[in-house]
Amino acid sequence: MVLYQTVLYAACLVNFLLALLLLFNNYEYRKYDIYHRSCKITAINYINFAIGFFIHGYLTLRFQNPVAASALSVSYFHVGAVMFSWSHTPLMCPNYLTRRIAIRDICILGVGIITYWLPIVIPVLRPYSEWPFAIFFLHGVYLSYMFLSNYFKTQNSIEQTTVEANAPSWWTPETKRRLLSKHHSFITGCVLIVIFGLGSIVITAAFPTQVWPYTLLSGSGMLVFWFLYYAVSEYGGVIEIASYAMKINSLDGSRRQK
C-alpha cells in the first residue's frame, strides 16, 4: 500500500510540475493563438490527472471502495481524452475545435460521468458498474480516430508543400524535414495516450480490487505524460514553420476548390 500511495503522489507531483512548465515557460510562442491554447489545455489536463491521482492516494479508494475507485479513474481519464482531443487535434487542423464539437464532447462526457457514478448512488446497479465504461471506450476511440485522420491529412499536406521561389528564406528542405520530425512526435504521443487510457479501463474492469496493476499503470503514466509535454514543447520551436505550412496548404486547397 505504501508503494502504491508513493507512486500516486509522485505522479501527482510530476503532472503539476509539467502543467506549470507549460503555463509559464512558453512566453515566446504566445502570439500563436492555437498553439498557446493547446499548451493551456494540456496543462489543465495535467492538473486533472494530478488531482485524480492525489484523491486515489489520499483516500485509498482502491482499498476502501473499489467501485468508487473505478468510477473516479474512468471519470478523469474521460476528461483527459476530451482535453487531449481539444489540445492536439487543432494543431493538425486549426479549425477543428468549433462550438458544436465542444458542446458534443461535453454532453457525451457529462452523460458518461453521471452513469459512471450511478452505481455508487444506487447500490442495486453495482453488479453492472463496469457497463458504462463503454461510453468512455467508444468516445475515446472516436476522438483518437479524428486526431489520426487530421494528423495524416496534415502530414501529407506538409510533405506535398514545395519550397517555392517566393517562400520565406527560412522555408527550406531542411526546415521542412525538421517540421515533419517534430510533427511525427504527435503520432507517438497519441499512440501512448491511447494505450495508457484505454488500457487503464481494461485494467479497471479486469482487476477492480487489486492494487499492483494500478501501481504499474501510474508509474508508466509519468513517462507518457513527460513525452506528451516534450512533444508539445518541442513543437513550439517549429510553430512558425508550421503556421506557414498551414497557410500554404490552405491557399492550395482554396485554389483546388476553384
N, C-alpha and C positions, 0 to 999 in steps of 0.2 A: 504493500500500500504506500509506503514511504517513497519508493521509486516512482510509482505511478503519479503521486502528487508532485514530486520534484520535476518530472518531465513536463507535466501540465503547466506548472508555474514557469519553467524555463521557456516553453512555447509561448506562453502569455507575454513574458518579458521580451522575447525576440520579436514578436509581432508588434508590440508597442514601439520598440526601437525602430523597426523598419517603417512604421507609419510616420514617426517623427522625421526620419530622414527624407521621406518622400514629400512631406509637407513643407519642410524648411530648407531643403538642400537643392532646390531646382529653380532658384530665382531667375537665372539667365534664360530660362525657357518659358517664362510666364506669358510672353507675348503670343505664344501659340496656344490659343484657347482650348482646342480639343485635347492637345497633349497635357496641358495643365489640368484640365478637368479629369483626364484619365488618371493622373497622379493622385489627385484628391480622392477620387472614388476608390482607387486601390488602397490608399491609406486608411480610409474609413472601413474598407473591407478587412484590413489587418486588425483594426480595433475591434470589429465584430467578432473575429475569431479569438482575439485575445480575451475578450470578455467571456466568451463561451468556455474557453479553456480554464479561466480563473474560477468560474462558477462550478465547473466539474471538479476541479481540485479542492476548492474550499468546502463545498457541500458533500463531496464524495458520493454523488448521486448514484454512481455505478454500484456502490455497496448498499446505500440506503433505499433507493427506489429505481431499479433498472428501467422500468417503463418510462419514468420521467427523464432519466438519463438519455434514453434513446430519442425521446421527443425533443429534448434540448439539442442533441447532436444534429438531428435532421433539420431542426429549425435554423441553426446558424450556418449549416452547410448549404441550405437552400438559399438563404440570404446571400451567402458567398457566391453561389452560382450566378445569381441575378446581377450582382455587382461586378463580377468578373466580366460578364457579357457587356455591361454598360461601360466598363472602363477600357476593355481591349478591342471589342468589335469596331467602335468608332475610329480607332487608329487605322483600321483596314478600310473602313467605309465611313467617311466623315458625316454623312447624312443618315447614318443608321438609327441613332437614338432619337426617335421622334416622340411626341407626346403620346401617340397611340400605342407605341411599343412599350413605353414606360407604364402606362395605365394597364395594359395587358399583363405585363410581368408582375406588377404589384397585386393585381386581382388574383392571379394564379398563386402567388406567394402567400397572400392573405388566406385564401381557401386552404392551402397546404398547412400553414401553421395552425389554423383552427383545428383541422382534422388530426394533426399530429398530437395535439394536447387533449382532444376529447376523451380518450380512454382514461386520462387522469381524473377528469371531472365526472365521467360516467363509468363507474367500475365494470358494469356489465359488458363494456366494449373492450376490455383489456385483452381477452383472447385474440382479438383482431387488431391489436395495436400496430402491427407491422404492415398491414394492408395499405394504409395511407402513404407509406413511403414511396409507392408507385408514382405519386404525384411529383415528388422531387425527381425521381428517376427519369420520368418522361420529359419533364420540363428541362432538366439538366441536359438530356440527350439532344433536345431540340435547340437549346441555346448553344451547345457545342457545335451542332451542325451549322447553325447560322454563322458562327465565328469561322469555322473551317471553310465554308463556302465563300465568305468575303475574303478570307486570307488568300485562298488560291486564285481568286479573281484579281486581287491586287498584286499578288506575286507575278502572275502572268503579264499584267499591265506594265509593271516596272521592268520586267525582262524585255518587253517589246518597245519600251521608251528609248528612242535613239538619241545619240549625242549630236544634236544639230548645230549648225554654224551660229545660229542666233541664241544658243543656250548660254547661261552664265558661265564664266570662266572656270568655276569650281565644279560644274557638271561634266565630269569626265568618266571614262570607263572605270577608273579606279574608285571614284565616289559611288558610282552605280553598284559596283561589286561590294563596296562597304555597306551600302544601304541594304542590299539583299542579304548580306551576312547578319546584320542586326535584326532584320525582318524575320529571318529564319528562327531566331531565338523564341519568337512568339509561338510558333507551332510546337516547339519543345515544351514551353510553359503550359500550353493548352493541354497537351497530352498528359503532363504531370498532374495538373489540377483535376483533370477528368478522372484519371486513375485514383488520385487521392480522394476526391469527392464521392464518386460512385463506389469506390472500394470501401470507403468508410461505412456506407449504408449497408453493403453486403456484410461487413463485419458486425454492424449493429444488429442485423437480423439473425446472423449465424451464432453470435456469442453475446447474447443480451446481458448475461450476468458475470462474465469473466472479464478480468482486468488486463491481462498481459497483451491481448491484441490492441487495446487502446493505447497502451504504453508505447508499443512499437509504432502505431499509427501517428501518435503525437510527435514522437521523436523524428520520424521520417518527414512529417509535415513541416518541421523547421527548415529542412533542406529545400522543400518545394517552395515555401514562402520566400526564402532567400533568393532562389533562382528567379522567381517572378519579379522580385524587387530589382535584381540585377538586369533583367531583360528590359524593364520599363526605364530604368535609369540610363542604361546604355543607349536606348533609343533616342533619348534626348540629345545625344551627340550627333545624330543624323536627322533630327527633326526638320531642319531647314532643307536638307536634300529631299526628305520625304514629302514635305509640303510642295516643293517644286514639281516632283514627280507626279503627285496627285493632281496638281493644276494642269500639267501637260496632258495627263490621262483624261481629265475632264473635258479639256478642249478637243482632244482627239475623238472622244465619244460624241460630243456635240456635232462635230464635222461629219462623222459617220451617219448620224441620225438624219442630217440634212441631205 
